[in-house]
Amino acid sequence: MAKYKENSRESDPQSELIAEDIRKCIEVLQKGGLILYPTDTVWGIGCDATNADAVAKVYALKRRDDSKSLIVLFDSVQRVGGYVDRLPDVAYDMMELSDKPMTLILDGAKNMATNLIAEDGSVGVRVSSERFSQGLCQRLKKPLVSTSANISGEPTATIFAEISEAIVNGVDYVVRYRQDDTSKHKPSSIVKLSRNGLVKIIRE
């Protein structure tokens, strides 16, 4: 449902665009398709993180070795708890208090596509606070694959205009919201958090 500006009956075009984009994304994701969408970092290729066939399509589109794990996006820390054996207490603080996007590599991944999980049983997860990607995860009620929108080995696209035609043409739906955003965004920091409490910074 579209939101409305305070003290006005005029509809908010941005909210209407987001609602329509999310509706179309959900249709594609539920059928095992791929989407191209804005996140809290760079634009991402996404799919239902519980659908192994859809995940395989992401690897194929990126021409990426499936031994290299993909990041999984969530709308809340609480939902993350359903996809790892045990969520360390410190993980809640790290995800909720970080002042920039942070991906945590956590042990004991479960309830998601096996081709998303690393050989050691870990998975990279991030909780998004960005308007569109958070809303999409909320509607999907499942985690969402989020991997940079580029062919493996090529530079990461920092804005929509930098995304190659191969990627744009290789997905089933391209989100319209934020296509004209020229703000330069960076990938998230990555921190590995082991069961024994060991913290290792992979990317700042």
LINCOR-V359144 format. One record per backbone hydrogen bond with DSSP energy under -0.5 kcal/mol. NH is the residue of the N-H (numbers start at 0). CO is the residue of the C=O. Records with the same first field share a line. If there is no record, write none. Layout:
# LINCOR-V359144
NH: CO / CO
This chain:
# LINCOR-V359144
4: 9
7: 4
11: 2
12: 10
15: 11
16: 12
17: 13
18: 14
19: 15
20: 16
21: 17
22: 18
23: 19
24: 20
25: 21
26: 22
27: 23
28: 24
29: 25
30: 26 / 27
31: 28
32: 27
34: 45
35: 172
36: 43
40: 41
43: 36
44: 146
45: 34
48: 142
50: 47
51: 49
54: 50
55: 51
56: 52
57: 53
58: 54
59: 55
60: 56
61: 57
62: 58
63: 58
67: 64
68: 66
70: 145
71: 123
72: 143
73: 125
79: 75
80: 76
81: 78
82: 79
84: 107
87: 85
90: 87
91: 87 / 88
92: 88
93: 89
94: 90
95: 91
96: 92
97: 93
102: 188
103: 101 / 124
104: 190
105: 103 / 122
106: 192
108: 120
109: 82
112: 48
115: 112
116: 113
117: 121
120: 117
122: 105
123: 69
124: 103 / 122
125: 71
127: 73 / 125
133: 129
134: 130
135: 131
136: 132
137: 133
138: 134
139: 135
140: 136
141: 136
143: 72
144: 46
145: 70
146: 44
148: 42
149: 147
151: 61
153: 150
159: 180
161: 158
162: 159
166: 163
167: 163
168: 164
169: 165 / 166
170: 166 / 167
171: 33
172: 33
174: 35 / 172
178: 175
180: 177
181: 179
184: 157 / 182
188: 100
189: 202
190: 102
191: 199
192: 104 / 190
193: 191 / 197
196: 193
199: 191
201: 189 / 199
202: 189
